[in-house]
Amino acid sequence: VLTAIKTASVKKILSELKSIAASDTEADKAKYAEFIAQYNRPLKEGVYGDYANRETLLDLVRFKSTKVEGLTSLADVKARMQPDQKALYYITGGSDSMLRNSPLLEIYKKKDIEVLLLDDDIDEIVFSNVDKYGDIDLKSVNKSTPDELKDDSAPEQAAEKAEALKPLLERIKATLGDAVKEVRASARLADSPSVIVSDEDEPSARMRQMMRAMGQKEIPEPTPTLEINPDHEIIQKLLAHPDDARVADAAWLLFDQALLLEGVPLKDPSLFVQRLNRVLN
């Protein structure tokens, strides 16, 4: 009997909240904004822990976004999707300012695609278990680049560029060794020289940090993939002098700065400083 009462009570409360959230009156908008200011985080915890009401809770939660001031709903983000867009995208891994300036967003800005900014410390855990909103996929931009974002406008030129870049990629991979799984040309970068990404089935570097902070010691340590921007001035200079002794320092600096932008502390800051000083000299 108590279980039935609990289930009915939860559904009734969520229904009332959904009704207020959907209202167009200024009073209800203000009321729901005040509610969200206090209870957005518990709603997210519900998304993680209450599978039966997940869809309703996803409608109630509000998010920061690259397209709007303040907060927005998933329904509104879905309504703003580009005509050929196949998924809703989000980014996790740090503060609001860190996420807004992340190199991972460059291709999305270029294609005018909205990305949700999940800067709450529980977001990474909550949304790692949510792969759909209704019939639309939810995808993390911290993972591999979706095919729909790759530029296929000049395949021959892209192939030539990839071939020219191959010796440098191999040199960087040999320098970094087991620190990276792969070094490859990036399809997502416009202004930054490098970025690290995880595979779809791997926890991000930020997620591993959080799991360790929660007391989980035996956490697998998958190595990230380093992507470099073939059009960036730094990469072009490295291509022009592939045998320069400074390429090794540059390779480590490209990797270390990508880690820092992900909010991951460096294992050996003194080595980073030594390399940086050599390059500055």
C-alpha positions as CSV (number, residue, x, y, z in Angstrom):
1,V,0.0,0.0,0.0
2,L,2.8,2.4,0.9
3,T,4.6,1.6,-2.4
4,A,1.4,2.4,-4.3
5,I,0.9,5.7,-2.4
6,K,4.6,6.7,-3.0
7,T,4.3,5.9,-6.8
8,A,1.1,7.8,-7.1
9,S,2.3,10.8,-5.1
10,V,5.5,11.1,-7.1
11,K,3.6,11.0,-10.4
12,K,1.1,13.6,-9.2
13,I,3.9,16.0,-8.0
14,L,5.8,15.6,-11.3
15,S,2.6,16.1,-13.3
16,E,1.9,19.4,-11.4
17,L,5.5,20.6,-11.9
18,K,5.3,19.8,-15.6
19,S,2.1,21.7,-15.9
20,I,3.7,24.8,-14.3
21,A,6.8,24.5,-16.4
22,A,4.7,24.4,-19.6
23,S,2.6,27.4,-18.6
24,D,3.0,30.6,-20.7
25,T,1.9,33.0,-17.9
26,E,4.6,35.3,-16.4
27,A,3.6,34.2,-12.9
28,D,4.1,30.5,-13.6
29,K,7.4,31.2,-15.4
30,A,8.7,33.1,-12.4
31,K,7.4,30.4,-10.1
32,Y,9.2,27.6,-12.0
33,A,12.4,29.6,-12.3
34,E,12.4,30.0,-8.5
35,F,11.8,26.3,-8.1
36,I,14.6,25.4,-10.5
37,A,17.0,27.7,-8.7
38,Q,16.5,25.4,-5.6
39,Y,15.7,22.0,-7.0
40,N,17.5,21.6,-10.4
41,R,20.1,19.4,-8.9
42,P,17.7,17.0,-7.1
43,L,15.8,16.7,-10.4
44,K,19.1,15.6,-12.0
45,E,19.7,13.1,-9.2
46,G,16.2,11.8,-10.0
47,V,17.2,11.3,-13.7
48,Y,20.0,9.1,-12.4
49,G,18.0,7.2,-9.8
50,D,14.4,7.1,-10.9
51,Y,14.3,5.2,-14.2
52,A,10.5,5.0,-14.2
53,N,10.1,8.8,-14.3
54,R,13.2,9.6,-16.3
55,E,11.4,11.1,-19.3
56,T,9.3,13.4,-17.2
57,L,12.3,14.5,-15.2
58,L,14.3,15.2,-18.4
59,D,11.5,17.6,-19.4
60,L,11.7,19.3,-16.0
61,V,15.5,19.8,-15.7
62,R,16.9,23.0,-17.1
63,F,20.4,23.5,-18.7
64,K,22.9,26.1,-19.7
65,S,23.5,26.3,-23.4
66,T,25.7,27.9,-26.1
67,K,22.7,29.5,-27.7
68,V,20.7,31.2,-24.9
69,E,21.1,33.3,-21.8
70,G,20.1,31.7,-18.6
71,L,18.6,28.2,-18.7
72,T,16.7,26.2,-21.3
73,S,14.8,22.9,-21.5
74,L,15.6,19.9,-23.7
75,A,12.3,20.4,-25.5
76,D,13.4,23.9,-26.5
77,V,16.9,22.7,-27.6
78,K,15.2,20.0,-29.7
79,A,13.0,22.6,-31.3
80,R,16.1,24.6,-32.3
81,M,17.9,21.7,-33.9
82,Q,19.3,22.3,-37.4
83,P,17.4,20.6,-40.2
84,D,20.1,17.9,-40.8
85,Q,21.1,17.5,-37.1
86,K,20.8,13.9,-35.9
87,A,21.4,14.3,-32.1
88,L,21.4,16.7,-29.2
89,Y,24.9,17.5,-27.9
90,Y,26.3,18.3,-24.5
91,I,29.7,18.9,-23.0
92,T,30.9,18.1,-19.5
93,G,34.2,18.6,-17.6
94,G,34.6,21.9,-15.7
95,S,33.3,25.3,-14.9
96,D,30.9,27.3,-17.2
97,S,33.8,29.5,-18.5
98,M,36.0,26.5,-19.2
99,L,33.3,24.7,-21.1
100,R,32.3,27.7,-23.2
101,N,36.0,28.1,-24.3
102,S,36.7,24.5,-24.9
103,P,38.3,23.5,-28.2
104,L,35.8,20.7,-28.4
105,L,33.0,23.2,-29.3
106,E,34.8,24.8,-32.3
107,I,33.2,22.6,-35.0
108,Y,29.8,23.0,-33.4
109,K,30.1,26.8,-33.4
110,K,31.2,26.7,-37.0
111,K,28.1,24.7,-37.9
112,D,25.8,26.8,-35.7
113,I,24.8,23.7,-33.6
114,E,23.7,24.3,-30.0
115,V,25.5,22.4,-27.2
116,L,24.3,22.0,-23.6
117,L,26.9,23.1,-21.0
118,L,26.8,20.7,-18.1
119,D,28.9,22.3,-15.5
120,D,27.4,20.8,-12.3
121,D,29.8,18.3,-10.7
122,I,27.2,15.5,-10.9
123,D,26.3,16.0,-14.6
124,E,29.1,13.7,-15.8
125,I,27.7,10.8,-13.7
126,V,24.0,11.5,-14.4
127,F,24.2,11.9,-18.1
128,S,26.7,9.2,-18.8
129,N,23.7,6.9,-18.3
130,V,21.2,8.9,-20.5
131,D,21.6,8.2,-24.2
132,K,18.2,9.5,-25.5
133,Y,15.7,12.3,-25.1
134,G,12.5,10.9,-26.6
135,D,13.5,9.6,-30.0
136,I,16.6,11.8,-30.3
137,D,20.1,10.6,-29.3
138,L,22.0,12.5,-26.6
139,K,25.7,12.6,-27.4
140,S,28.8,13.9,-25.5
141,V,31.1,16.2,-27.5
142,N,33.9,14.8,-25.3
143,K,33.8,11.6,-27.3
144,S,34.6,10.9,-31.0
145,T,33.4,13.3,-33.6
146,P,30.0,12.3,-35.1
147,D,30.0,11.6,-38.9
148,E,27.5,14.4,-39.5
149,L,30.0,17.0,-38.3
150,K,32.8,15.9,-40.6
151,D,33.5,18.1,-43.6
152,D,33.2,16.1,-46.8
153,S,33.2,19.1,-49.2
154,A,36.7,18.4,-50.6
155,P,37.6,14.8,-50.1
156,E,40.6,14.9,-52.4
157,Q,42.1,17.9,-50.6
158,A,41.5,16.3,-47.3
159,A,43.2,13.1,-48.4
160,E,46.3,15.0,-49.6
161,K,46.4,16.9,-46.3
162,A,46.1,13.7,-44.3
163,E,49.0,12.1,-46.3
164,A,51.2,15.2,-45.8
165,L,50.5,15.1,-42.1
166,K,51.2,11.4,-41.6
167,P,54.9,11.6,-40.8
168,L,54.3,14.3,-38.2
169,L,51.5,12.2,-36.6
170,E,53.8,9.2,-36.4
171,R,56.6,11.4,-34.9
172,I,54.3,12.7,-32.2
173,K,52.9,9.3,-31.5
174,A,56.4,7.9,-31.1
175,T,57.3,10.7,-28.8
176,L,54.3,10.4,-26.6
177,G,54.3,6.6,-26.6
178,D,51.8,4.9,-24.3
179,A,50.5,8.3,-23.0
180,V,48.1,8.3,-26.0
181,K,46.2,5.6,-27.8
182,E,46.4,7.4,-31.2
183,V,47.4,10.7,-32.7
184,R,45.2,11.8,-35.6
185,A,44.2,14.9,-37.6
186,S,41.1,16.6,-36.1
187,A,37.9,17.4,-37.9
188,R,36.5,19.3,-34.9
189,L,39.2,22.1,-34.4
190,A,39.2,25.5,-36.0
191,D,41.3,27.8,-33.7
192,S,43.1,25.5,-31.3
193,P,46.1,23.3,-32.1
194,S,45.1,20.2,-30.1
195,V,42.5,18.4,-28.0
196,I,42.1,15.1,-26.3
197,V,39.0,12.9,-26.8
198,S,37.7,9.6,-25.4
199,D,36.1,6.7,-27.2
200,E,32.3,6.3,-26.9
201,D,32.6,3.4,-24.4
202,E,35.3,4.9,-22.2
203,P,34.9,7.2,-19.1
204,S,36.3,10.7,-19.7
205,A,39.4,11.9,-17.8
206,R,37.2,14.1,-15.7
207,M,34.9,11.1,-14.8
208,R,37.9,9.0,-13.7
209,Q,39.0,11.8,-11.4
210,M,35.5,12.0,-9.8
211,M,35.3,8.2,-9.4
212,R,38.7,8.2,-7.6
213,A,37.5,11.1,-5.4
214,M,34.5,9.0,-4.4
215,G,36.8,6.2,-3.2
216,Q,36.9,3.9,-6.2
217,K,40.6,2.9,-6.4
218,E,40.6,0.3,-9.1
219,I,39.6,2.4,-12.1
220,P,40.8,1.4,-15.5
221,E,43.1,4.0,-17.1
222,P,42.2,4.1,-20.8
223,T,44.6,6.3,-22.8
224,P,43.1,9.3,-24.6
225,T,43.4,10.0,-28.3
226,L,45.2,13.2,-29.2
227,E,43.7,15.2,-32.1
228,I,45.7,17.9,-33.8
229,N,44.5,20.7,-36.1
230,P,46.3,20.4,-39.5
231,D,45.6,24.0,-40.4
232,H,46.9,25.6,-37.2
233,E,50.1,27.7,-37.5
234,I,52.0,25.6,-34.9
235,I,51.3,22.4,-36.8
236,Q,52.3,24.0,-40.1
237,K,55.6,25.1,-38.6
238,L,56.2,21.6,-37.2
239,L,55.5,20.2,-40.7
240,A,58.0,22.5,-42.2
241,H,60.7,21.3,-39.8
242,P,59.8,17.6,-39.0
243,D,63.4,16.7,-37.9
244,D,63.8,19.6,-35.5
245,A,64.8,18.5,-32.0
246,R,62.1,20.9,-30.7
247,V,59.3,18.7,-32.2
248,A,59.5,16.4,-29.2
249,D,59.0,19.2,-26.7
250,A,56.2,20.6,-28.9
251,A,54.5,17.2,-29.0
252,W,54.4,17.0,-25.2
253,L,53.2,20.6,-24.9
254,L,50.4,19.9,-27.4
255,F,49.3,17.0,-25.2
256,D,49.7,18.7,-21.9
257,Q,47.8,21.8,-22.8
258,A,45.0,19.6,-24.1
259,L,44.9,17.9,-20.7
260,L,44.8,21.2,-18.9
261,L,41.9,22.4,-21.1
262,E,40.0,19.2,-20.0
263,G,40.6,20.2,-16.4
264,V,43.0,17.3,-15.8
265,P,46.1,18.0,-13.6
266,L,49.5,17.2,-15.1
267,K,51.3,14.2,-13.6
268,D,54.7,16.1,-13.6
269,P,54.3,19.9,-13.8
270,S,58.0,20.4,-13.5
271,L,58.6,18.6,-16.8
272,F,55.9,20.7,-18.4
273,V,57.7,23.9,-17.2
274,Q,61.1,22.7,-18.4
275,R,59.7,21.9,-21.9
276,L,57.9,25.3,-22.0
277,N,61.1,27.1,-21.0
278,R,63.1,25.4,-23.7
279,V,60.5,26.3,-26.4
280,L,60.4,29.9,-25.1
281,N,64.2,30.1,-25.2
